[in-house]
Amino acid sequence: MNRFAHVLFWMLISTCPAVFSQCPDNIGFERGDFSGWQMFTGEIARNGALSLSETSQPVEPRLTLMKASDEKFDRYGNFPTVSPNGSGFAVRLGDDNTGRGVDRLIYALSVPNTPQYALILNYAVVLQNPEGHSDVEQPRFAVRVFNETDNKEVECPAFDFIANQNLPGFKISDIVTNNPLPNGGVDLSSIYYKDWTSTTINLQGYAGKKIQLIFTANDCTRGGHFGYAYFDINEQCNNPITGNAYCSNQNFVSLKGPRGFNSYKWYKSDDMTKVLDTTQTLNISPAPPNGTRYSLVVDALPGLGCRDTLNVAIIKSDESFVFKVEPVLYFCKGSKFNLRSPLVTSGSVGKFSLEYYINPITEEYLRDPDKISQSGTYYIKATNSAGCTNTLKVELRYYDEVDLTTSDLKVVYPATADLSKAYTHHSGYKYYYYSNNKLTVPLADFQNINASGKYYIKAISESGCEKIASVNVTIDPPAPFVISAPKAITPNGDGINDAFGLTLEGFIEFGTISIYSRSGQFLYKTNKQSNLWDGNWNGKPLPVGTYYWLFEGTDQYYHTKVTKGGYVSIIK
């Protein structure tokens, strides 16, 4: 059965000397473009030879800048397409189309004159591994560090991820793709991926040298399988070990090594025989004297990096450090909470740079801390100008949900609907009523709704949370109106049936009634229902016979014209 390896590579490079140094410009794509990078794209031959041409513009989708704000995840490894270290950008090198494509990015930098200089490389890899391919033919992702000054490779680390199913640290993806083969048919393949891990590029001893970082991704040489990478640069160019400073009112130090390594070993620098801790963080209490030095030995996964020793000195500052956060804060469900608000750190003294985490141990950054929509526990790390740090947690909870459950209303005309009776009232709530779902048209008389339709109620609790609910109002029509008239009149002055008039029942408005002879001659007309016809015409009694009446009025519910006719006999 054919197998393929699809390569997805996540990288984070952090220039981290032992003392603060200037970051290479745009090494982390912080400008949101490829300035400072050389871009190449081309094709790989069947024998593995690369044919590359430099391009001044990124050729999408093979060279694509990814934005953290898009919050996208790779479909094969289900991890974000931008590093979770808090960076705003990443680059995808290659894509999952096939066709023997090859892409390369190069960044050149000069190593500053510092005692130590290291790049921290974080990466994740996914490989598409076709059956029957030699190493030369496989999709691959290669990372090289080249000493341009001396024209030779920097040996460690330099790794070449060649697709195969035995690479350490890989997992199988849940995604299986139908990949068309160049010679026809379909290759149903498993996908292997490697989650984030790290290694160092130790450039100690290369001060003043010009170094090239070279990243290359290519499809398989037969043209039927692909490989690609995401990578990013961390722009925080300080010592990879953080937390080494403490202030006058602090009595502890928490040294933290760079994330993602396979193993950690902490030592006091003057005694490398005694391991103090084997986790990423070394907690020391009480705080050691100023100048005490510690060493951290880190190992990448076998074959994917080198052992490196990182050193740091403890710094005691005479400054005080007062950092506080509100331990529990509330906000409305469905709204956004701003964790950057000064109210969150009320009571703190001094100026701090703040970082926000979902998990401070794994350094999983909280994206958009000013737009938090989920309750939970979050962490804020404060660092002052002296380098003193402290991390405190804050729990965000939802206020009690606004209780607004509505019932539809139904009345019979001419009764009106009262929207305030469609729900259970709560003391302290404020209620508002609208005729449209955008809540831009308030109702002037919400207690006397006289038209069927959908209406909207907004409830605001004492905590300021809102809820909107709709109410369907149905105004049922009244019973049909009735127009009745006598069939005959006897205008003889006895007070019984001496005159003709209509009786109206229901919601109908009287307009006019007209009387005509059998030949159509107009005889009488009135616009008042109380005016009765006495059987006369021009003041003279009409003879016995049949006469015709015509009524015109208005239906008061449907607002339509009503016309009805009939006959009446004069009997003497």
C-alpha positions in Angstrom: 0.0 0.0 0.0 1.4 3.4 -0.9 2.1 5.8 1.9 2.9 9.4 1.6 4.4 12.0 3.9 3.1 15.4 3.7 5.6 17.9 5.2 4.5 20.7 7.3 7.2 22.6 9.1 6.6 25.1 11.9 9.6 27.0 13.0 10.4 29.8 15.3 13.8 31.4 15.4 14.7 33.6 18.3 18.0 35.5 18.3 18.9 35.1 22.0 22.3 36.3 23.1 23.3 36.2 26.8 22.9 40.0 26.9 20.4 42.1 25.0 21.3 42.7 21.3 19.6 44.1 18.3 17.3 41.8 16.4 18.0 41.4 12.7 15.5 43.5 10.8 12.2 41.7 9.9 13.7 38.3 10.7 10.3 37.5 12.2 8.3 39.0 9.4 7.1 41.6 11.9 6.7 44.1 9.1 4.1 41.9 7.5 6.2 41.3 4.4 9.3 39.5 3.1 11.7 42.5 3.3 15.2 41.3 4.2 14.5 37.8 2.9 15.7 36.3 -0.4 12.9 34.4 -2.2 13.4 31.6 -4.7 11.0 29.3 -6.5 11.5 26.6 -9.2 11.4 22.9 -9.9 13.2 19.8 -8.8 14.5 17.3 -11.4 14.0 13.6 -11.2 17.6 13.2 -9.9 17.0 15.7 -7.1 18.8 18.7 -8.8 17.2 22.0 -7.9 16.5 24.7 -10.5 15.7 27.9 -8.6 15.1 31.4 -9.7 15.1 34.4 -7.4 11.9 36.4 -7.3 11.3 39.9 -6.0 7.6 39.1 -5.1 6.2 36.1 -3.2 4.6 33.6 -5.6 1.4 32.5 -3.9 0.4 30.0 -2.8 3.9 28.6 -2.6 5.3 31.6 -0.7 2.5 32.9 1.5 2.5 35.2 4.5 0.1 33.9 7.2 -1.6 36.2 9.7 -2.3 35.2 13.3 -5.4 37.3 13.2 -6.9 34.9 10.7 -6.8 32.1 13.3 -6.3 29.4 10.7 -5.2 25.8 11.4 -3.4 23.4 9.2 -5.8 20.8 7.9 -3.3 17.9 8.4 -1.7 18.6 11.8 -4.6 20.7 13.2 -2.2 23.3 14.7 -2.2 27.0 14.0 -0.6 28.3 10.8 1.1 31.0 12.9 3.4 30.0 15.9 1.6 30.0 19.2 4.5 32.1 20.7 2.5 35.3 20.3 3.9 36.3 16.9 1.7 38.0 14.5 3.0 36.4 11.3 4.4 33.3 9.8 5.4 32.1 6.3 4.2 29.0 4.5 6.9 27.7 2.2 5.4 25.5 -0.5 1.8 24.1 -0.5 -0.1 20.9 -0.8 -0.3 21.0 -4.6 2.0 18.5 -6.5 4.1 19.1 -9.5 7.8 18.9 -8.5 7.8 22.4 -7.1 10.7 23.7 -4.9 10.8 26.9 -2.8 13.5 28.5 -0.8 13.9 31.4 1.7 17.3 32.8 2.8 18.0 35.3 5.6 21.6 36.7 5.9 22.7 38.2 9.2 26.0 39.3 10.8 26.6 37.8 14.3 27.1 40.6 16.8 30.2 40.7 19.0 28.7 39.2 22.2 30.0 36.4 24.4 27.1 34.2 23.3 24.7 34.2 20.4 22.1 31.6 19.7 19.1 31.1 17.5 16.3 29.1 19.1 14.6 27.1 16.4 11.1 25.7 17.0 9.5 23.5 14.4 6.9 21.0 13.6 7.0 18.6 10.7 4.5 16.6 8.7 5.6 14.2 6.0 4.0 12.6 2.9 5.8 9.4 2.4 5.1 7.7 -1.0 6.0 4.0 -1.3 8.9 3.0 -3.6 10.6 6.4 -3.6 14.3 6.7 -2.8 15.5 9.4 -0.4 16.5 11.6 -3.4 13.0 11.4 -4.8 11.1 12.1 -1.5 9.4 15.3 -0.5 11.6 17.0 2.0 12.3 20.1 4.1 15.9 21.1 4.7 17.3 23.6 7.1 21.0 24.7 6.6 23.1 27.3 8.4 25.9 28.5 6.2 29.0 30.5 7.3 29.3 32.8 4.3 32.5 34.4 5.6 34.4 31.2 5.8 32.4 29.5 3.0 31.5 26.4 5.0 28.4 24.9 6.7 27.6 25.3 10.4 27.4 21.6 11.2 25.0 21.8 14.2 22.2 21.9 13.7 21.7 21.2 10.0 18.9 18.8 9.4 17.1 17.4 6.3 13.7 16.1 6.9 13.3 13.4 4.3 9.9 11.7 4.1 9.8 8.3 5.8 7.6 6.7 8.4 10.3 6.3 11.1 11.2 9.9 11.8 11.2 10.4 15.6 8.3 12.2 17.3 5.8 11.9 14.4 2.1 11.1 14.7 -0.3 10.0 12.1 -2.9 12.4 11.0 -6.6 11.7 10.9 -6.8 13.2 7.4 -6.5 10.9 4.4 -6.4 12.6 1.0 -7.1 11.3 -2.5 -4.0 12.2 -4.3 -4.0 11.8 -8.1 -0.9 10.1 -9.4 0.9 11.4 -12.6 0.4 8.1 -14.3 -3.3 7.9 -13.4 -5.0 6.3 -10.4 -5.3 7.5 -6.9 -2.8 7.3 -4.0 -4.7 6.9 -0.7 -2.0 7.8 1.8 -1.5 8.3 5.5 -0.1 11.6 6.7 2.5 11.9 9.4 3.1 15.1 11.4 5.4 16.3 14.1 4.1 18.9 16.6 6.2 21.8 17.9 9.7 21.1 19.2 12.9 23.1 19.5 16.6 23.2 19.0 19.3 25.8 19.2 21.6 27.2 16.5 24.6 28.1 18.7 26.7 30.8 17.0 29.1 31.3 19.9 32.5 31.9 18.3 31.0 33.3 15.1 31.1 37.0 16.1 31.6 39.2 13.1 30.8 36.4 10.7 28.1 36.6 8.1 25.7 33.7 8.4 22.9 32.5 6.1 19.8 30.7 7.3 18.5 28.6 4.4 15.1 27.0 4.3 14.1 24.7 1.4 10.9 22.7 0.8 10.2 20.6 -2.3 7.7 18.1 -3.7 8.8 14.6 -4.6 10.9 14.4 -7.8 8.2 12.3 -9.6 5.7 15.1 -9.3 3.0 13.2 -7.4 3.6 14.1 -3.7 4.2 17.3 -1.9 6.0 18.9 1.0 5.7 22.4 2.6 6.6 24.4 5.7 5.5 27.1 7.9 8.0 29.1 9.8 8.3 32.2 11.9 10.8 34.3 13.9 10.5 35.4 17.5 11.5 39.1 17.7 12.4 39.0 21.4 16.2 39.0 21.2 17.2 38.5 24.7 18.8 35.6 26.7 16.8 32.4 26.0 16.7 31.9 29.8 14.2 34.4 31.3 13.3 35.3 34.9 16.9 35.8 36.1 16.3 39.2 37.7 14.5 39.9 41.0 13.7 43.1 42.8 14.2 44.2 46.4 10.8 43.1 47.7 10.9 39.7 45.9 12.3 36.6 47.6 12.2 34.1 44.8 13.5 33.5 41.2 11.9 31.4 38.5 14.3 30.7 35.7 12.6 29.5 32.6 14.4 27.9 29.6 13.3 28.1 26.0 10.2 26.0 25.1 10.0 22.9 23.1 13.2 20.9 23.9 13.3 17.2 24.4 15.1 17.5 27.8 16.3 20.0 30.3 19.0 19.8 33.0 19.7 22.7 35.4 23.0 23.2 37.2 24.8 25.8 39.2 27.5 26.9 36.8 30.3 26.2 39.3 29.0 22.6 39.9 28.0 20.8 36.7 27.8 17.5 38.5 24.6 18.1 40.5 21.4 18.3 38.6 19.0 20.8 40.2 15.9 20.2 38.1 14.9 18.5 34.8 11.9 20.6 33.8 11.8 23.8 31.7 11.5 26.0 34.9 13.9 26.2 37.9 12.2 27.7 40.9 14.7 29.1 43.5 13.6 30.3 46.9 15.0 32.2 48.7 16.5 34.1 45.8 20.2 33.5 45.4 22.8 36.3 45.7 23.4 38.7 42.9 25.7 37.3 40.3 25.1 33.6 41.0 25.4 31.8 37.7 23.2 28.9 36.5 23.6 26.6 33.4 20.9 24.8 31.5 21.7 21.9 29.3 19.1 21.4 26.6 18.7 18.5 24.1 16.7 18.4 21.0 15.2 15.2 19.7 17.8 12.7 18.5 19.1 13.6 15.1 17.2 16.9 15.0 19.5 19.2 16.8 22.4 19.5 19.1 23.0 19.5 22.8 23.6 23.0 24.0 24.5 24.7 27.2 22.8 28.1 28.1 24.2 30.3 30.9 22.6 33.0 32.9 23.5 35.2 35.8 21.2 36.2 38.6 20.6 40.0 38.8 19.3 41.7 41.9 17.7 45.1 41.5 17.2 47.7 44.2 13.9 48.6 42.6 10.7 47.4 44.3 8.2 45.3 42.3 4.5 45.7 43.0 2.4 43.9 40.5 -1.3 43.1 41.3 -4.2 41.7 39.3 -7.8 41.3 40.3 -8.1 37.5 41.0 -11.7 37.2 39.8 -13.4 39.4 37.2 -16.8 39.1 35.6 -18.1 39.9 32.2 -21.3 39.2 30.2 -21.6 36.0 28.1 -21.5 36.9 24.5 -19.5 40.0 25.0 -15.7 40.6 24.8 -13.5 41.2 27.8 -10.5 43.5 27.6 -7.7 41.9 29.7 -5.5 44.9 28.8 -7.8 47.3 30.8 -6.0 49.2 33.6 -8.8 48.0 35.9 -7.3 44.4 35.7 -3.9 45.5 37.2 -5.3 48.0 39.6 -3.0 48.5 42.6 0.2 47.9 40.6 3.0 50.4 41.1 5.4 51.3 38.3 5.6 50.6 34.6 5.5 47.0 33.2 5.5 45.3 29.9 2.8 42.7 30.0 2.4 39.4 28.3 -0.8 37.3 28.3 -0.9 33.5 28.4 -3.4 30.7 28.4 -0.7 28.5 29.9 2.4 30.1 31.3 4.2 26.8 31.7 4.0 25.9 28.0 4.1 29.6 27.1 0.9 29.3 25.1 0.2 32.9 24.3 -3.2 34.4 24.5 -4.1 36.0 21.3 -6.1 39.2 21.3 -6.2 39.6 25.1 -8.5 42.6 24.6 -11.1 40.5 22.9 -11.7 37.5 25.2 -15.0 35.8 24.7 -14.6 32.7 26.9 -14.6 32.4 30.6 -11.6 30.6 32.2 -8.3 31.2 33.9 -5.7 33.4 32.2 -2.2 34.5 33.2 -0.5 37.9 33.0 3.3 38.1 33.1 4.7 41.5 34.1 8.3 42.6 33.5 9.7 45.9 34.7 12.7 47.8 33.3 15.1 46.0 35.7 14.0 42.6 34.3 12.1 41.5 37.4 9.1 39.4 36.5 6.0 37.9 38.1 3.1 35.9 36.7 -0.3 36.1 38.2 -3.5 34.5 37.2 -6.9 36.0 36.8 -10.2 34.1 36.6 -12.8 35.4 34.2 -16.3 34.4 35.1 -19.6 35.1 33.4 -22.2 37.1 35.2 -25.5 35.3 35.8 -27.2 35.0 32.4 -29.9 37.5 31.8 -33.2 35.8 32.3 -35.5 36.8 29.4 -37.8 34.0 28.2 -40.7 35.3 26.2 -44.1 33.9 25.2 -45.9 34.8 22.0 -49.0 37.0 22.4 -52.4 36.5 20.8 -55.5 38.8 21.1 -58.6 39.4 19.1 -59.2 42.8 17.5 -59.9 45.4 18.8 -57.9 44.3 21.8 -54.2 45.3 21.7 -51.1 43.3 22.9 -49.0 44.4 25.8 -45.3 43.3 25.2 -44.5 43.7 28.9 -46.7 40.7 29.6 -44.7 38.4 27.3 -42.1 37.7 30.0 -41.4 37.5 33.7 -40.2 40.7 35.1 -37.0 40.9 37.3 -36.4 43.7 39.8 -33.4 45.7 38.8 -33.7 44.9 35.1 -34.3 47.5 32.4 -36.4 46.6 29.4 -36.6 48.2 26.0 -38.9 47.4 23.1 -38.3 47.6 19.3 -40.1 46.9 16.1 -37.0 45.6 14.1 -34.3 43.1 14.8 -31.5 45.7 14.5 -33.1 47.5 17.5 -33.0 50.8 15.7 -36.8 51.6 15.9 -38.1 51.8 19.4 -41.8 51.3 20.1 -43.6 54.4 21.4 -46.4 52.4 23.0 -45.3 48.8 23.7 -48.4 48.2 25.8 -50.8 48.7 23.0 -49.6 46.8 19.9 -52.4 46.7 17.4 -50.7 45.0 14.4 -49.5 41.4 14.0 -45.8 40.9 13.6 -42.5 40.1 15.3 -41.3 42.5 18.0 -38.1 42.6 20.1 -37.4 43.1 23.7 -33.9 43.9 25.2 -33.3 43.2 28.9 -30.3 44.8 30.7 -29.4 43.3 34.1 -27.9 45.3 37.0 -24.5 44.1 35.9 -25.0 45.6 32.5 -25.5 42.3 30.6 -28.0 42.2 27.8 -30.3 39.7 26.2 -32.6 40.1 23.3 -35.7 38.0 22.7 -38.4 38.2 20.1 -42.2 38.0 20.6 -44.6 37.0 17.9 -47.8 39.1 18.2 -50.9 37.9 16.5 -54.0 40.1 16.3 -56.8 37.8 15.3 -59.5 39.3 13.1 -62.9 40.0 14.7 -66.0 38.0 13.9 -67.4 38.9 10.5 -69.6 42.0 10.5 -73.4 41.6 9.8 -75.5 44.0 7.8 -79.2 43.5 8.3 -82.3 45.3 6.9 -86.1 44.8 7.0 -87.7 43.3 4.0 -90.7 45.6 4.2 -92.0 48.8 5.8 -95.5 50.0 6.5 -95.4 53.8 6.6 -98.8 54.3 8.0 -97.9 56.3 11.1 -98.7 53.5 13.7 -95.1 53.5 14.9 -94.4 50.0 13.7 -92.1 49.5 10.7 -92.8 53.0 9.6 -89.3 53.6 8.2 -86.4 51.8 6.6 -82.8 51.7 8.1 -79.8 49.3 8.3 -78.6 47.5 11.4 -74.7 47.1 11.5 -73.1 44.6 13.8 -69.3 44.2 14.2 -66.4 46.3 12.9 -67.9 48.1 10.0 -68.2 51.8 9.5 -71.4 53.4 8.0 -70.8 55.3 4.8 -74.0 55.9 2.8 -77.2 54.3 1.9 -79.1 55.0 -1.3 -82.7 54.0 -2.4 -83.7 53.4 -6.0 -87.0 52.5 -7.7 -87.3 49.3 -9.7 -86.5 51.3 -12.8 -83.3 52.6 -11.3 -84.6 56.1 -10.5 -82.7 57.7 -7.5 -85.0 58.4 -4.7 -83.0 58.9 -1.4 -79.5 59.0 0.1 -78.0 59.6 3.5 -74.6 59.4 5.2 -76.0 59.0 8.7 -77.1 55.6 9.9 -79.6 57.3 12.2 -81.5 58.9 9.3 -84.3 56.5 8.3 -86.1 56.5 5.0 -89.9 56.9 5.5 -91.0 55.8 2.1 -91.4 59.3 0.7 -89.9 60.9 -2.3 -89.8 64.7 -2.5 -92.2 64.8 0.5 -94.8 62.6 -1.1 -95.6 59.0 -0.2 -94.5 56.4 -2.7 -96.9 53.7 -3.9 -96.8 50.1 -2.8 -94.1 48.2 -4.5 -90.5 47.0 -4.3 -87.6 49.3 -4.0 -83.9 48.7 -3.9 -81.2 49.9 -1.5 -77.4 50.2 -1.8 -75.1 50.4 1.1 -71.4 51.6 1.0 -69.1 51.5 4.1 -65.7 50.5 5.3 -64.4 47.3 7.0 -62.7 48.7 10.1 -60.4 45.7 10.5 -59.2 45.1 7.0 -59.7 48.8 6.0 -61.4 47.8 2.8 -64.5 49.2 1.0 -67.8 47.3 1.6 -70.7 47.4 -0.8 -74.0 45.6 -0.2 -77.5 45.9 -1.7 -81.0 44.5 -1.2 -84.6 45.3 -1.6 -87.4 46.6 0.6 -91.2 46.5 -0.1 -93.6 49.2 0.8 -96.8 47.7 2.1 -99.9 49.7 3.0 
